[in-house]
Amino acid sequence: MPNFYTKLNETKVSRISRKEAKIFQLNIGLYCNQACSHCHVESSPKRTEMMDRETAERCVELMKTSDTITTVDLTGGAPELNSQFRYLVEQARLLGLEVIDRCNLTVLEEPGEEDLVDFLVKHEVRVVASLPCYTADNVDQQRGSGVFGRSIRGLQKLNAAGYGKSGTGLHLDLVYNPNGLFLSPP
């Protein structure tokens, strides 16, 4: 392989310059309550890799010492099911940082997570929720039987708490995951 900058010069690409980091994205584990066919990190209920407290504390130290980080983006499997999730959210919010939770929606119905929506509201966490499709058949094919219904109930819980409603300050973004080698429709 040629040197990266040599290749840029050969292809006449203008020099690339690094910008300051504004988003600190943390993949805090691979454990997930789902096993989706599209998952690029192969998260599932069988995965056990999870961020530990020592690593979470180191991440908080990095947040504290950064002059440029404005957002902490928590992802990985179902990040809410990691024991460090709430600690990371609380610490980031104390520092005045925006927090994004990459949520699969069904986690809102997991045993032990009954207060999760209230926690997200309390800390004004931005929820980026993935939903593979708008039809039950496609979602259940990709994520498992009954996932569509559980996802819709999760969206309803978030909406009832103010997510997706103007004036609440509670942001909800829906992400469409196509089930195949094609782009999503308009």
C-alpha positions in Angstrom: 0.0 0.0 0.0 1.3 3.5 -0.8 1.6 6.1 1.8 -1.7 7.9 2.4 -0.5 11.3 1.6 1.4 10.1 -1.5 -1.9 8.5 -2.7 -3.7 11.8 -2.1 -1.2 13.7 -4.2 -1.4 11.1 -7.0 -5.2 11.4 -7.1 -5.0 15.2 -6.9 -7.1 15.3 -3.8 -6.6 18.5 -1.9 -4.9 18.1 1.5 -7.1 16.8 4.2 -7.0 18.7 7.5 -8.3 17.4 10.8 -10.9 19.4 12.6 -11.4 19.6 16.3 -13.4 16.7 17.8 -16.9 17.8 18.8 -18.6 14.4 19.3 -17.2 11.7 21.6 -18.8 8.5 20.5 -18.5 5.6 22.9 -19.4 2.0 22.0 -20.0 0.8 25.5 -20.7 -2.8 24.9 -21.8 -5.5 22.5 -24.6 -7.0 24.6 -28.0 -6.4 23.1 -31.5 -7.7 23.8 -31.8 -8.3 20.0 -29.8 -10.1 17.3 -30.4 -8.1 14.1 -29.3 -9.4 10.8 -27.9 -6.0 9.8 -25.8 -5.4 12.9 -22.2 -4.5 11.8 -20.7 -5.4 15.2 -22.7 -8.6 15.6 -24.3 -7.5 18.9 -26.7 -10.0 20.5 -27.9 -11.5 23.8 -24.9 -13.9 23.6 -22.3 -11.1 23.6 -20.7 -10.3 26.9 -18.2 -7.5 26.1 -19.1 -4.5 28.2 -17.3 -1.3 29.2 -16.3 -1.5 32.8 -16.3 1.3 35.4 -12.6 2.0 35.1 -12.9 2.7 31.4 -16.1 4.7 31.9 -14.2 6.9 34.5 -11.4 7.4 32.1 -13.9 8.5 29.4 -15.4 11.0 31.9 -11.9 12.4 32.5 -11.4 12.8 28.8 -14.8 14.7 28.7 -13.7 17.0 31.5 -10.3 17.8 29.9 -11.6 18.4 26.4 -12.1 22.0 25.2 -14.0 21.0 22.1 -16.3 18.0 22.9 -19.9 19.2 22.9 -21.7 15.8 22.5 -21.4 12.3 23.9 -22.9 9.7 21.6 -23.6 6.4 23.4 -23.9 3.3 21.2 -23.1 -0.4 21.1 -25.5 -3.2 21.3 -28.1 -1.8 23.6 -26.1 0.8 25.5 -28.8 1.2 28.1 -28.2 -2.4 29.3 -24.6 -1.6 30.2 -24.1 -0.9 33.9 -22.1 2.2 33.0 -24.8 3.8 30.8 -26.5 5.9 33.5 -23.2 6.9 35.0 -21.9 8.2 31.7 -25.1 10.1 31.0 -25.2 11.7 34.4 -21.5 12.7 34.2 -21.8 14.1 30.7 -24.9 16.1 31.6 -23.2 17.5 34.7 -20.5 18.8 32.3 -23.2 20.5 30.2 -22.7 18.1 27.2 -25.4 16.9 25.0 -26.0 13.1 25.2 -27.2 10.9 22.4 -28.6 7.5 23.2 -28.7 5.1 20.2 -31.8 3.2 21.2 -33.3 0.1 19.7 -36.7 0.9 21.3 -37.4 -2.6 22.6 -35.0 -2.0 25.4 -37.7 0.3 26.9 -39.7 -2.9 27.7 -36.9 -4.9 29.2 -37.3 -6.0 32.8 -35.4 -3.6 35.1 -35.7 -0.8 32.6 -39.2 0.4 33.7 -37.8 3.8 34.7 -35.6 4.3 31.6 -37.9 6.7 29.8 -38.1 8.9 33.0 -34.2 8.8 33.3 -33.9 9.9 29.6 -36.4 12.7 30.2 -34.7 13.9 33.4 -31.3 14.2 31.7 -32.8 15.5 28.4 -31.0 12.7 26.4 -31.5 12.9 22.6 -32.8 9.5 21.5 -31.7 8.2 18.1 -34.0 5.2 17.6 -33.5 2.7 14.9 -36.4 1.1 13.2 -35.6 -1.1 10.2 -38.8 -0.4 8.4 -42.3 0.9 8.8 -43.9 -2.5 8.3 -44.2 -5.2 10.9 -43.2 -8.0 8.5 -39.9 -6.3 7.5 -39.0 -5.4 11.1 -39.8 -8.8 12.5 -37.9 -10.5 9.6 -34.8 -8.5 10.4 -35.0 -8.3 14.2 -37.2 -11.1 15.4 -40.8 -12.0 16.0 -42.7 -9.3 17.8 -40.0 -6.6 17.6 -42.1 -4.3 15.5 -44.9 -4.2 18.1 -42.4 -3.7 21.0 -40.7 -0.9 19.0 -44.0 0.9 18.4 -44.9 0.6 22.1 -41.4 2.1 22.9 -42.1 5.0 20.5 -45.4 5.6 22.2 -43.8 5.7 25.7 -41.2 8.2 24.4 -43.9 10.3 22.8 -46.1 10.2 25.9 -43.1 11.5 27.8 -42.7 14.4 25.4 -40.2 13.1 22.9 -40.9 14.2 19.4 -43.2 17.0 20.5 -42.3 20.5 19.8 -41.5 22.8 22.7 -40.4 20.0 25.1 -36.7 20.1 24.2 -36.8 16.3 24.0 -35.4 15.2 20.6 -36.3 12.0 18.9 -34.6 11.0 15.7 -35.8 7.9 13.8 -33.2 6.0 11.7 -34.4 3.6 9.0 -32.2 0.5 8.4 -32.8 -1.1 5.0 -32.8 -4.9 5.0 -30.5 -5.5 2.1 -28.0 -4.0 -0.3 -30.0 -0.9 -1.2 -30.6 2.6 0.0 -33.8 3.6 1.8 -36.6 5.2 -0.2 -37.2 8.9 0.1 
